Amino acid sequence: MKCEHALLVRIFFGEDDKYEGKPLYKYIVELCRSKKIAGATVFRGILGYGKSSVIHKASPLKLSSDLPIVVEIIDCEENLKDVLPEIAKLVSNGLITLEKVKILRYP
């Protein structure tokens, strides 16, 4: 990544969300890697709710609770412009945010 200013994309959805039978978070990360995006990270939440106001939480008694997932993607705006519309089509039940960030260090 050769830019001082970049964009940080955050995508919020449920762990059970899939695309073409694959976990959506995995599909998004693989898509970003194939497009040579600088970085993508998946975070699994232990508690959260969204538009439905249904609380999703981790529980030792349940194998799956559709826990919250956040995928963060970062790169220069010019590199993200092509992949963002593709990602928007993939996320049918979720939230996508975008913010400008300043890169302090990137090896």
Secondary structure, DSSP 8 states (H G I E B T S, - for coil): ---SEEEEEEEEEETT-EETTEEHHHHHHHHHHHTT-SEEEEEE-SEE--TT---EE--TT-S----EEEEEEEE-HHHHTTHHHHHHHH-SSSEEEEEEEE-S---
